Amino acid sequence: MTHAQDFTPPPSWLPLRVLCSSVVAAGTLLALGDTGPWSERLSWEMPAPGLWSRCGASLLILTVALLLALCLGLALGFAARRLGARMEAMAAFCGRAIACLPVAVIAWGFVGLWTGKHGLPVETLMPAELPLLHNVWQVTLARTVWEFLVPALLLALPLAGEVLHAVVTDGPATTDLDFALRARGVPRAARLWRHHLRQMLPLLRGRMQALCLVAPAFLIIIEDVLRFMGWGGWMAQAVRGADVRAMALCLLTGGVMMALLCAGFHLLLRGRLRQGRNRLTALAWLPWPLWMLGIMTLPPLSECPWLVFWFALLIFGSAAWHHAWTRVEKKLPLDAARVFGATEWGVWLAHIAPVQLRMLLAWISTVFAQTLLWIAAACVLQPRLVRDLEAPLGAWLGPLVVDSPQDTGRVLADPSTLLWAGGGLALAALCLIQISRIIQPRPS
């Protein structure tokens, strides 16, 4: 996937792990960022009215977007599978390209083209002007559906790319029963949508649970751009205002939503999947992107937010790297080399060192790609991240910063500059990910 080095099996009790880790992250944020006495840190008033309604609205958007991405990814991936191996490879490449699109560019590009260029309504930004006589329940229902549908569709676009890539790449990991089913006279559609899908359900469950930990960070950007009154918009206001107590409550409620989503997909996509038992690998199954957006605003770390980026991506990527190395090491002829009299130094030099070097280069390429994408996402909430960059990277990412009425007017009048900058960023991230896939050794 685009936002992970390699697929790692989810640990046992994943929803409970996510919930408990979110409680710990909220407490850590209060301990490091709030300077008041502990009695005031642990007892505060709700920072925004309608807290539960906001969380419920965002949870609904996340559920619709994830289910829509799952349906689109399965439909397109299986359609490509029916057309042959070349179409499968092209579909996987298109999925990676879509997943590399920065969320801020998707949201601002939609606003600039839909509202700025064509003048079409977005309920949270520019509601449609309807006669008062038509203000009946049908119009109210249509307004409500359109208000929730826009952020759900925008969020589903990069997630669908991730699912499409996962459906194609996880296909060879299942047992190939095509020849046996054809010998029994099973139709091609039934072989694909019944037998192959049944074997892919456990792998898809792991993929969707991984997306449940990334999607809330994307939703913050989309709700902030669309001015949607949900959990993501509230989190964006807390990050901009450096409100530690509000951010801690956002992390806590976000953990509850992610735990519910992970539990829901565990019940929806049934099947046996070997659970991850390694503690280091389990670190990859934590909501690091969401925590990164909150922790980088703390006073001790606000002067060097790059350290937060690199630390989060280091832990996230190292856990996946450890799992990938464990899989590759089992396929290396280490015991055979020792039987033929090779020394430990010779075994390491001839077999282990070249593989680890390739994996290290692949991991560095992936981390650079993820860093570019997360900078583009975080610059919506922290524009100084881009302003602090030196040329040419700062000038390249400059059009993505929209934090003033002048910038908003520029995007509404002509979104082409933002789209070109976002397209170049997506192309650079895609090239780095392709390099990582080429270099990364795969166990045969």
N, C-alpha and C positions, 0 to 999 in steps of 0.2 A: 504494500500500500504506500501511498505517497507520504503519509505522516508517520511511518514506522519503517525501521530498517528491514525487518523480517517478521513474518507472522509468528507470534509466540502463543502457546495455548493459555487460555485464561485460567487463573488460579481458582481453587475451590472457594465457595462462599464469596463470589465477587461483589454482589450488591452490598453485603455487610462490610466488606473491606473498603469499598468506596465511601460508604456512609461514615464509618469510623475514622477513616483518613481525612474526610472533610471536617469532621469535628476537631481533629487534631490540628488541621491547617487553620481553622478559624481561631482556635485558642492560641496558636503560635502567632497569628497576625495580631491578635489583641495584646499578647505579651510583648511583642517587639515594637508595635506601632503606637499603642495608646500609652500615654504617660500618666493618666489619672490613677487613683487608687483602685484596687481590685474590686471593691464593692460597687464602684461606678462602672467598671469595665463589664461586669457580668450582669448588671441590671440597667438597661437603657430602654427608652421608648422606641416604638417602631419608627424607623427613619422615613418611611413613605406610607401614605394611606393606601388601604386596599392591598396589603402585602400578599395575602393568600390568593386573591383574584388575579394579581399580576403573575404569581407563580403558576397558577392554573392555566392562564392564557399562554404563557411560554411553554409549559409542559404539553399543551395541546398542539402548539406549532411544532415542537420537537417530534412529537409522535407522528403527526401527519407527514412531516418532511422525511423522517427515517423510513416510514412505510412506503412512501412514494418512491424514495431512492431504491429501496429493496425491490419493488415491483419493476421499476424501469431497468435496473441493473440485470435482474433475472431475464426479463423479456429480451433485451438487446443482446445479452451474453448468450442465451440459448439460441436466438436467431442467428447469431454469428457462428455458433457451433454447428448448426445445420448446414451452413454454407461452406464449411471447410476450414482447414488449419490457417490458411492465409487470412481469411476474414476474422478468425479468432484473434490472430496477432494484431491486425489492424484495429479491432474493437478494443483490445487491451491498451493499445497505444492511445487511442482516442479517450479512453477512460482516464488514463494518467494525465493527458493534456487537460481535460476538463477539471480534474482534481487539483491541478496546479494553478488554476485561475484564482487570483487573490479575492477573498470575500469582499473586501472593501471596493474593489473594482467592479465586481458583479453588482453590488448594491448601488453605488454611485452611478455606474453605467446605466442601470435600469432607470434610475431617477432622471438622469440627464436625457436619455432617449425617450422614455415614456412620457414624462411630464414636461421636461424642458423643450424638447424638439417637437413632439406631437401634441402636447397640451392635454394628454389624457389623464383622468383622475386617479389619484391614490388616496384612499380614504383617510389615512393618517397625516397626509401632507396637503393635498388639495382635493377635498371632497367634491363629488359630482353635484352640480346644481340641478335640483329637481323641483318641480312645482309643489306647492304645499298640498294640493289636492291628492297628490300621489304618495303622501307620507302615510302609507298603510303598512301593515305587518309584512307584506311581501317586499316592500322597499327596504324596511328595516332589516329583514333577513338578508337581503342581497348586500346591503352595506356591511353587515357583520361578517358575512362569508368573504367578501372581497378584502375586508380589513385583515382577516386572518390568512387568507390565501396568498397574498403577496409575499409576506416574509417566509411562509412555508415553501413556496415555489423557489424563491431565491436560495433558501437554505438547502433545498433538495438537489440543486444543480451540482455543486461540488461533491455532495455525498453520493449522488448517483454515479459520478465518475469513479469514485472509490469502489463502489459495489460492482460496477461493470468490470473493472480491473481484477477484483477479487474473484468474480465468477469465472473469468477466463483462466486465470493463473491457478486457481484451486481445482480446476477440472481434472488435470492429470493426477492429483493426489488421491482421487477416488478409485475404487476397483472398476476396471474396465469389463463390463458385462455385455458390451454391444454385440459381440459375435454370438454368445450363447443366446441372447434374447432374439437376435435375428434368426437363429436356427429354430427357435420355437415359434416363429411367425409373429412376434410382437411388433406392432406398427412403430414407425420411427418416432412419431410424436409421443406415443406412450413410453417408449424407451427413454426419451429425453425428459419429459415432464413428470414422469412417475418414478422411474427407477433411478435415473441420474440425480434428479432433484432430491430424492429421499436420502441418497448418500451424501449430498452436499449440505444438507440442513445443519449438521453439527459444525462444519467449517464456517457456514454463513452466520451461525449464532455467534461464534467468536469474532467474526469481522464486524457484525452489527454492534456487539457490545463494545468493541474498540471505538467505533464511531460515536457511540453514546457518550464517551468520555471527551470527544473532540468537539461535537456539535454545539454544546453550550457556549464555548468560546466564539464560534462562528456566529451564533445567535446574538451575542452581545453587540457585535459590529452591525449586523443587519437591523436589529431593533433600534440602535442608536441612529443609523442613517435614516430610517423610515419614521423616526419619532414615535415608535410604537410603545404604548404604555404597558410594558411587561417587565418580567424579571431582568431581561437583558438591558433594557433602557435604564432601569434603576441601577444595575451594576455599572453601567457606563458613567452615570452621573456620580456614583460613589468614587470611581477611579479618578475621574477628572478633579473632583473636589478633595481627593486624598482623605476621605472620610473612613477611618479605620473601622469603626464600629459597624457602619453600613456594609463595608466590604466583607467583614467577618460574617455578618448575617447572610450576605449574598452567597458566600462560599458554603455556608451551612445548608441553606435552602437549595442551592445548586447541587450539593451532594445528595440531598433527598431525591431530587428529580432524576439525577443520573442513576441512583440505586433503583428507583422504580422502573426506569427504562431498561436497565440491565436485567432486572427480574422479569419484566414483561417479555423480552426477547428470549430469555431462558425458557419460559413457558410456551412461547409461540413456536420456536424452532427447536423441536425436540430431536434427540439423537445422542448417541454416545460419542463423547470426545474426551480424550485423555487430558486430565487436568494437569496444569503446571505446578510442580512441587518445589521448584527452585526459588529461594527467597529473592535473589537478584533479578530473576526473570519477572517475578511478581511486581517489581517496581515499575515495569512498563505499563501495568494496568492501574495506573493512578491518573487523575485528571491534572497532569502537569501544565497543559496550556492555560487552563482556567486559573490555577494557582499563580502562574507566571504573571498574568495580567494584574493580579492583585498585589503580589509581593513586590513587584518592581516599583511601586509608588511609595514604599515605606521610606521614612527619612534616612535610615542608614544606607539604603540601596538606591535611592532616587538619583544620587550623583553618578552611579555606575550601573545603569539598567542592563548594560550588555552582559554583566556577570550573571544576572538572573537568567537571561536568555541561554547563555552557554551552559550554565549549571543544569537547568531543566532539560535541555536537549542532550547534555552529556549523560545524565541518568537515564533518560528515555531511550537513547540510542544504545548505551552500553548494555542495558538489560537485553535488548533484542540481539545485539552483537554476541553476547554470551550464549544465547540460545542457538544462534546460527552456527557458532563455532562448535558447540557440542554436537550438533547434527553432522557437521562436516568431518569432525575428528574421528567419528565412528567409521567413516568410509575410507580413511587413509590407511595405507598398508604398513603401519608402524610395526606390528608384531612380525610380519614377514621380513621386514628389513632387519630386525633384531635377530631373527633366526639365521639369516645369512651372514651374521657377524658384524653388522654395522654398529658403531658406537652410538651413545646417546647424542653426542655432539653431531655426528654424521646424520643421524635420524632427524634431528631438529633442523640442520642446515639443508638437507635435501628434501624433506617432506613438510615439516611444520612451518618453517620460516617463510617460504614462498606463498603458502596459503594464507597465513596470517597477514602478510604484507598486502595481498590482494584484498582481504577483508577490511584491513585498516583503510586502504585507499577508497574502497567502496563506502565505508562508514563516513569518512570525511566528506565525500561528495554528497551523501545524503544529508549530513548535518548542515552543510552550506546551503543546500536547496531548502531545507526546513527553516533555516535562519532567514533567508530572503522572504519566504512566505509569511512567517510570523512577524517579521518587521513590518511588512505591508499591512498586516492585520492590526498590530499594536499602534501604528502611527495614527490611526483614527482616534484612539483614546489618548495617546501621548505623542503629539506632533513633534516635540523636541527630539525624539529619537532620530527623525530624518534630518532635522536642522543641525544636529550635532555631527552628522556624517560629513566627511570631506568629499570633494569632487573627485571622480565623476559620479560616485554612488549617490551622494546627496542630491545632485542635480537630476539624476535618473529617477529617484523615488520622490522628488519634490512634488510633481503633479498629483500624487496620491493623497497629499495632505489637504484636507478640506475642513478648516477650523474657523473660518470667518465668513461674514456675509459676502465679501468680495470673492472668496474662493467658491462659495456656493453659486453665486451668480455666474462665475466663469464656467462651472460644470453644467449649469442649466442652459447657458447660451451655446456652448460648444464642448461636448464631452469627448471630443476626439483626442485631445491631449492626454486626458486621463486614461482613455482606452489604449492608446499607443504605449504609454508607460506601463500599464498593467499587462499588456500583451508581451512586451519585452521582458518583463519580470517573470511571467509564466513560461516564456520560452527558455530563459536562463535556468529556471528551476527544473524544467523538463529535461534539458540537456544534461544537467548534473545527475538527475535521477536515472537517465538512460546510461550515462557513464557508470554509475554505481551498479546497475543491473548487468552491464557487460563485464565489469571487473569481478563482481561477486561470484565466488565459486559455489557451485550447486552440487549437493551430494547426488550421485547417480543411483 
